[in-house]
Amino acid sequence: MDQKHIDIVKATTPVVEPLARDITEHFYPLMFERYPAVKDYFNQSHQVVGSQRQAVANAFIAYAKNIERLDALGDAVAVIAHKHCSLGIQPEQYPIVGECLLAAIAHVLGDAATEEVMGAWEAAFHQLADILISVEAGIYQANNERLGGWRGERRFTLIRKVVESEVISSFYLLPESGEKCIDFQPGQYIGVMLTIDGQVHRRNYSLSARPGLEGLRISVKREPNGVVSNYLHDQLKEGDTLMVGAPCGEFVLNDSDRPLVLVTGGVGITPAISMLDTTIASGREIVFVHAALNGRVHAFREHLERLASTHDNLKLRFVYEAPGKDDVYHAEGYIKESMLAELLPENHDVDFYFLGPKPFMKAVNRMAENLSIPPKQVHYEFFGPLESLH
């Protein structure tokens, strides 16, 4: 971008920002109409509730606001790039997005969308696309070069299905060809592609076992109206195959000697199990706090208790919102800040990871702030589109 383009984007961002959601509301239907094949890359439930559209609007405005200091975007670019790589997004798809996004901006701005203004926003989009394409190329290359790695989609076979709770089951996947042991970082996820009733569906699922084992394991919650999750639970059988993208994601376990605190809610427990299993033998102090509705839906409880019985460096706390009469737990209701405070060392110098439903994450994020845990040591991931926790 030249300075004139930058100045125009900066001058018009205050006008575009209040209209950002309107732009994305126009953008997605337009893109799906002009290029129906791209629908296969989007979770339509996120489209229905609008979270995908809001996330794109927020990301594009954040980029525009920081057009002269892109380093201020922090890890957001890497997070988006990893999501794209898990879904198999390719450089040739960016012109489709650019065409439809710019058309949506022009539609919403109306008479304000002069040739000069649209030229600047087109330059801004191309700059962002170039940044993402470059980052994604690096991720694809790294995924291809690591042990058992690959680029694109690879066929895996379901070799075992294990019920972990009334709502969560684990799926053990083994590649049909090539290296069976696949390297990844604890906390990462894979993209899964399935064709159900003639429609292609792509979903991301966290890896729930440690690296170094044969194949990969995901643990999936059955969602009431989840097309893919219900298919996995009810129809996918041992011996069936599915296409899988290489492990991606920035929500990963960092090397550190600090105590590790893992705070999870519901199916958010899955990447934390991978982190725990990777770390437990090191002797590092670990606190594992999990919130669930009750014991019937609490996955991996027996596994956690077995680890705690043989490793003095692991402290467990289970919090049940509505416990059953035979449930054994540490606290009833919701995770409280006072509970976390009691589990932390006096200086609160810990690596703090959390994941769960959005309301849960908002509450835990406030607790981490109130407890003065260093912000750079607080890590979280979203199940779906990137959103705000404030």
C-alpha positions as CSV (number, residue, x, y, z in Angstrom):
1,M,0.0,0.0,0.0
2,D,1.2,3.5,-0.7
3,Q,0.8,6.4,1.8
4,K,-2.3,7.7,0.0
5,H,-4.1,4.4,0.4
6,I,-3.1,4.3,4.0
7,D,-4.4,7.8,4.7
8,I,-7.7,7.0,3.0
9,V,-8.2,3.8,5.0
10,K,-7.4,5.6,8.2
11,A,-9.8,8.4,7.4
12,T,-12.7,6.2,6.4
13,T,-12.3,3.5,9.1
14,P,-14.5,5.5,11.5
15,V,-17.2,5.4,8.9
16,V,-16.8,1.8,8.0
17,E,-16.5,0.5,11.6
18,P,-20.2,1.0,12.6
19,L,-21.2,-0.6,9.3
20,A,-18.9,-3.6,9.6
21,R,-21.6,-6.1,10.6
22,D,-23.8,-4.8,7.9
23,I,-21.0,-5.4,5.4
24,T,-20.4,-9.0,6.5
25,E,-24.2,-9.6,6.5
26,H,-24.2,-8.7,2.8
27,F,-20.8,-10.4,2.1
28,Y,-21.5,-14.0,3.0
29,P,-24.8,-14.4,1.1
30,L,-23.2,-12.7,-1.9
31,M,-20.2,-15.0,-1.8
32,F,-22.3,-18.1,-1.3
33,E,-24.5,-17.1,-4.2
34,R,-21.6,-16.3,-6.6
35,Y,-19.4,-19.2,-5.5
36,P,-21.5,-22.0,-3.9
37,A,-18.5,-24.3,-3.6
38,V,-17.0,-22.1,-0.8
39,K,-19.9,-23.0,1.5
40,D,-18.1,-26.3,2.1
41,Y,-15.4,-24.4,4.1
42,F,-17.8,-22.8,6.6
43,N,-19.6,-24.2,9.6
44,Q,-23.2,-23.2,8.7
45,S,-24.3,-23.2,12.4
46,H,-21.8,-20.3,13.0
47,Q,-23.4,-18.6,10.0
48,V,-26.9,-19.0,11.6
49,V,-26.0,-17.5,15.0
50,G,-23.8,-14.9,13.3
51,S,-20.6,-15.5,15.2
52,Q,-18.5,-16.1,12.1
53,R,-19.8,-12.8,10.5
54,Q,-19.1,-10.8,13.7
55,A,-15.6,-12.3,14.0
56,V,-14.7,-11.4,10.4
57,A,-16.1,-7.9,10.9
58,N,-14.0,-7.4,14.1
59,A,-10.9,-8.8,12.5
60,F,-11.0,-6.7,9.4
61,I,-11.7,-3.5,11.4
62,A,-8.8,-4.3,13.8
63,Y,-6.6,-4.7,10.7
64,A,-7.7,-1.3,9.3
65,K,-7.2,0.5,12.6
66,N,-3.6,-0.9,12.8
67,I,-2.8,-0.4,9.1
68,E,0.4,1.4,9.9
69,R,1.4,-0.8,12.9
70,L,0.5,-4.4,12.0
71,D,2.6,-5.7,14.9
72,A,-0.2,-4.5,17.2
73,L,-2.4,-7.3,15.9
74,G,-0.3,-9.6,18.0
75,D,-1.1,-13.3,17.6
76,A,-4.4,-12.7,15.7
77,V,-2.9,-13.2,12.3
78,A,-1.3,-16.5,13.3
79,V,-4.6,-17.7,14.9
80,I,-6.5,-16.9,11.7
81,A,-3.8,-18.5,9.5
82,H,-3.9,-21.7,11.5
83,K,-7.7,-21.9,11.2
84,H,-7.3,-21.4,7.5
85,C,-4.7,-24.1,7.2
86,S,-6.8,-26.6,9.2
87,L,-9.6,-26.1,6.6
88,G,-7.3,-26.3,3.6
89,I,-7.7,-22.7,2.4
90,Q,-5.6,-22.0,-0.7
91,P,-4.2,-18.7,-2.2
92,E,-6.5,-18.9,-5.2
93,Q,-9.5,-18.6,-2.9
94,Y,-8.5,-15.1,-1.7
95,P,-9.6,-13.3,-4.9
96,I,-13.1,-14.7,-4.4
97,V,-13.2,-13.3,-0.9
98,G,-11.8,-10.0,-2.0
99,E,-14.2,-9.6,-4.9
100,C,-17.3,-10.3,-2.7
101,L,-16.0,-8.3,0.3
102,L,-15.3,-5.2,-1.7
103,A,-18.7,-5.5,-3.4
104,A,-20.3,-5.7,0.0
105,I,-18.4,-2.6,1.2
106,A,-19.4,-0.7,-1.8
107,H,-23.1,-1.8,-1.4
108,V,-23.2,-0.7,2.2
109,L,-21.3,2.6,1.8
110,G,-23.5,3.6,-1.1
111,D,-22.5,7.1,-2.5
112,A,-19.5,7.2,-0.1
113,A,-17.9,4.3,-2.0
114,T,-16.0,6.5,-4.4
115,E,-13.4,5.1,-6.8
116,E,-10.7,6.5,-4.6
117,V,-12.1,5.1,-1.4
118,M,-12.7,1.6,-2.9
119,G,-9.2,1.7,-4.4
120,A,-7.7,2.2,-1.0
121,W,-9.8,-0.6,0.6
122,E,-8.9,-2.9,-2.3
123,A,-5.2,-2.3,-1.6
124,A,-5.8,-2.9,2.1
125,F,-7.4,-6.3,1.4
126,H,-4.7,-7.3,-1.0
127,Q,-2.1,-6.5,1.7
128,L,-3.9,-8.5,4.3
129,A,-4.3,-11.4,1.9
130,D,-0.6,-11.4,1.1
131,I,0.2,-11.4,4.8
132,L,-2.1,-14.4,5.5
133,I,-1.0,-16.3,2.4
134,S,2.7,-15.9,3.4
135,V,2.0,-17.1,7.0
136,E,-0.1,-20.0,5.8
137,A,2.6,-21.1,3.4
138,G,5.0,-21.4,6.3
139,I,2.4,-23.4,8.3
140,Y,1.8,-25.8,5.4
141,Q,5.5,-26.3,4.9
142,A,6.2,-26.9,8.6
143,N,3.2,-29.4,8.8
144,N,4.6,-31.3,5.8
145,E,8.1,-31.5,7.2
146,R,7.5,-32.7,10.7
147,L,7.4,-36.4,11.7
148,G,4.5,-38.1,10.0
149,G,3.4,-34.8,8.6
150,W,1.6,-34.0,5.4
151,R,0.1,-31.2,3.4
152,G,-3.6,-31.0,2.5
153,E,-5.9,-33.8,3.4
154,R,-5.0,-37.3,4.2
155,R,-7.3,-40.3,4.6
156,F,-7.5,-41.8,8.1
157,T,-9.4,-44.9,9.3
158,L,-11.4,-45.0,12.5
159,I,-9.8,-47.9,14.5
160,R,-11.6,-47.5,17.8
161,K,-14.4,-45.5,19.3
162,V,-14.6,-45.1,23.1
163,V,-17.5,-43.6,25.2
164,E,-16.0,-41.1,27.7
165,S,-19.3,-39.8,29.1
166,E,-22.9,-39.5,28.2
167,V,-22.1,-36.8,25.7
168,I,-18.4,-37.2,24.7
169,S,-16.8,-40.0,22.8
170,S,-13.2,-40.5,21.7
171,F,-12.3,-41.4,18.1
172,Y,-8.9,-43.1,17.4
173,L,-7.7,-42.4,13.9
174,L,-4.9,-44.1,12.0
175,P,-3.5,-42.9,8.6
176,E,-4.1,-45.3,5.8
177,S,-0.6,-44.9,4.5
178,G,2.7,-43.3,5.6
179,E,4.2,-42.7,9.1
180,K,1.8,-43.8,11.8
181,C,3.4,-41.7,14.5
182,I,2.5,-38.0,14.0
183,D,4.2,-35.1,15.7
184,F,2.1,-32.2,17.0
185,Q,2.0,-29.7,19.9
186,P,-0.3,-30.4,22.8
187,G,-3.3,-28.2,22.5
188,Q,-3.5,-28.3,18.7
189,Y,-6.5,-29.4,16.6
190,I,-7.2,-31.1,13.3
191,G,-9.6,-30.4,10.5
192,V,-12.0,-33.2,9.7
193,M,-13.8,-33.4,6.3
194,L,-16.9,-35.6,5.9
195,T,-19.5,-35.9,3.2
196,I,-22.9,-36.3,4.8
197,D,-26.0,-36.7,2.6
198,G,-24.1,-35.3,-0.3
199,Q,-22.9,-32.2,1.5
200,V,-19.3,-31.6,2.5
201,H,-18.7,-30.6,6.1
202,R,-15.5,-29.4,7.7
203,R,-15.0,-29.2,11.4
204,N,-12.0,-28.6,13.8
205,Y,-11.5,-30.9,16.8
206,S,-8.9,-30.7,19.5
207,L,-6.4,-33.6,19.8
208,S,-7.0,-35.2,23.1
209,A,-4.0,-37.5,23.4
210,R,-0.3,-36.7,23.8
211,P,2.1,-36.7,20.9
212,G,4.2,-39.8,20.3
213,L,1.5,-42.3,20.0
214,E,0.3,-44.1,16.9
215,G,-2.3,-42.1,15.0
216,L,-4.5,-39.3,16.5
217,R,-7.3,-39.1,18.9
218,I,-10.2,-36.6,19.0
219,S,-12.9,-36.5,21.6
220,V,-16.2,-35.0,20.4
221,K,-19.2,-33.8,22.2
222,R,-22.6,-34.7,20.8
223,E,-24.4,-31.4,20.0
224,P,-28.2,-31.5,20.0
225,N,-28.5,-30.3,16.4
226,G,-24.9,-31.0,15.3
227,V,-24.8,-32.5,11.9
228,V,-21.2,-33.7,12.1
229,S,-21.1,-34.6,15.8
230,N,-24.2,-36.7,15.6
231,Y,-22.9,-38.4,12.5
232,L,-19.6,-39.2,14.3
233,H,-21.4,-40.6,17.3
234,D,-24.2,-42.5,15.5
235,Q,-23.0,-43.5,12.1
236,L,-19.2,-43.5,11.8
237,K,-18.1,-47.1,12.4
238,E,-14.8,-48.7,13.1
239,G,-13.2,-49.3,9.8
240,D,-14.8,-46.3,8.2
241,T,-12.5,-43.6,6.7
242,L,-12.5,-39.8,6.7
243,M,-10.2,-37.0,5.4
244,V,-8.1,-35.2,8.0
245,G,-5.9,-32.0,7.8
246,A,-2.6,-31.8,9.5
247,P,-2.5,-30.5,13.2
248,C,-2.8,-26.8,13.5
249,G,-3.3,-24.2,16.2
250,E,-1.5,-21.6,18.4
251,F,-3.1,-22.7,21.7
252,V,-0.2,-24.9,22.6
253,L,1.7,-25.9,25.7
254,N,4.8,-23.8,26.1
255,D,8.1,-25.1,27.5
256,S,8.3,-23.7,31.1
257,D,9.3,-24.6,34.6
258,R,6.4,-22.6,36.1
259,P,3.5,-24.4,37.7
260,L,0.9,-25.3,35.0
261,V,-2.8,-24.4,35.7
262,L,-5.4,-26.0,33.4
263,V,-9.0,-24.7,33.9
264,T,-11.6,-26.3,31.6
265,G,-15.4,-26.5,31.2
266,G,-17.3,-29.2,29.4
267,V,-15.7,-30.5,26.2
268,G,-13.0,-27.9,26.7
269,I,-11.2,-30.6,28.7
270,T,-10.0,-32.3,25.5
271,P,-6.8,-30.3,24.7
272,A,-6.0,-30.0,28.4
273,I,-5.8,-33.8,28.6
274,S,-3.2,-33.7,25.8
275,M,-1.2,-31.0,27.7
276,L,-1.5,-32.9,31.0
277,D,-0.5,-36.3,29.6
278,T,2.5,-34.7,27.9
279,T,3.7,-32.9,31.1
280,I,2.8,-35.2,34.0
281,A,6.0,-37.3,34.0
282,S,8.2,-34.2,34.1
283,G,7.5,-33.5,37.8
284,R,6.2,-30.0,37.0
285,E,3.5,-28.8,39.4
286,I,0.1,-29.1,37.7
287,V,-3.4,-27.9,38.9
288,F,-6.3,-29.3,36.9
289,V,-9.7,-27.7,37.5
290,H,-12.7,-28.9,35.6
291,A,-16.3,-27.7,35.6
292,A,-19.1,-30.0,34.4
293,L,-22.9,-30.2,34.8
294,N,-22.5,-33.5,36.7
295,G,-20.6,-36.8,36.8
296,R,-22.6,-38.3,33.9
297,V,-21.2,-35.8,31.4
298,H,-17.7,-35.5,33.0
299,A,-15.3,-37.1,30.5
300,F,-11.8,-38.5,31.5
301,R,-12.5,-38.5,35.2
302,E,-11.1,-42.0,35.8
303,H,-8.0,-41.1,33.7
304,L,-7.5,-38.0,35.8
305,E,-7.9,-39.7,39.1
306,R,-5.5,-42.5,38.0
307,L,-2.9,-40.0,37.2
308,A,-3.4,-38.2,40.5
309,S,-3.0,-41.4,42.4
310,T,0.5,-42.0,41.0
311,H,1.8,-38.4,40.6
312,D,2.1,-36.1,43.6
313,N,2.6,-33.1,41.3
314,L,-1.0,-33.2,40.2
315,K,-3.9,-31.5,42.1
316,L,-7.4,-32.0,40.9
317,R,-10.6,-30.0,41.5
318,F,-14.0,-31.0,40.1
319,V,-16.8,-28.5,40.2
320,Y,-20.4,-29.7,39.3
321,E,-23.2,-27.3,38.5
322,A,-26.0,-29.8,39.2
323,P,-24.4,-32.9,40.8
324,G,-26.3,-36.2,41.0
325,K,-26.9,-37.9,44.3
326,D,-24.0,-40.3,43.8
327,D,-21.5,-37.8,42.4
328,V,-18.2,-37.1,44.2
329,Y,-16.9,-33.6,43.6
330,H,-14.9,-30.8,45.3
331,A,-17.4,-27.9,44.9
332,E,-20.9,-27.3,43.7
333,G,-22.0,-24.5,41.4
334,Y,-19.4,-22.7,39.4
335,I,-15.7,-22.2,39.6
336,K,-14.9,-19.4,42.0
337,E,-12.0,-17.0,42.1
338,S,-11.3,-17.9,45.7
339,M,-10.8,-21.6,44.7
340,L,-8.3,-20.6,42.1
341,A,-6.5,-18.3,44.5
342,E,-6.1,-21.1,47.0
343,L,-4.5,-23.4,44.4
344,L,-2.0,-20.8,43.0
345,P,1.5,-20.2,44.5
346,E,1.8,-17.0,46.5
347,N,3.4,-15.0,43.7
348,H,0.7,-16.2,41.1
349,D,3.6,-16.9,38.6
350,V,2.0,-19.7,36.7
351,D,1.2,-20.7,33.1
352,F,-2.6,-20.4,33.0
353,Y,-4.6,-22.2,30.2
354,F,-8.4,-22.3,30.0
355,L,-11.0,-23.4,27.5
356,G,-14.8,-24.0,27.6
357,P,-18.1,-22.4,26.6
358,K,-17.9,-18.7,26.0
359,P,-19.6,-17.6,29.2
360,F,-17.3,-19.9,31.2
361,M,-14.3,-18.4,29.4
362,K,-15.4,-14.8,30.1
363,A,-15.7,-15.6,33.8
364,V,-12.4,-17.4,34.0
365,N,-10.6,-14.6,32.1
366,R,-11.9,-12.1,34.6
367,M,-10.6,-14.3,37.4
368,A,-7.1,-14.5,35.8
369,E,-7.1,-10.7,35.5
370,N,-8.2,-10.2,39.1
371,L,-5.6,-12.6,40.3
372,S,-2.9,-10.6,38.5
373,I,-1.6,-13.6,36.6
374,P,0.9,-12.1,34.0
375,P,-1.1,-11.5,30.8
376,K,1.6,-13.2,28.7
377,Q,1.2,-16.3,30.7
378,V,-2.6,-16.6,30.2
379,H,-3.7,-18.7,27.2
380,Y,-7.0,-19.6,25.7
381,E,-8.7,-20.9,22.6
382,F,-12.1,-20.6,21.0
383,F,-14.1,-23.6,19.7
384,G,-15.3,-21.5,16.8
385,P,-14.6,-18.0,15.4
386,L,-12.3,-15.7,17.3
387,E,-14.3,-13.5,19.6
388,S,-13.9,-11.1,22.5
389,L,-13.8,-12.2,26.1
390,H,-14.6,-8.7,27.4
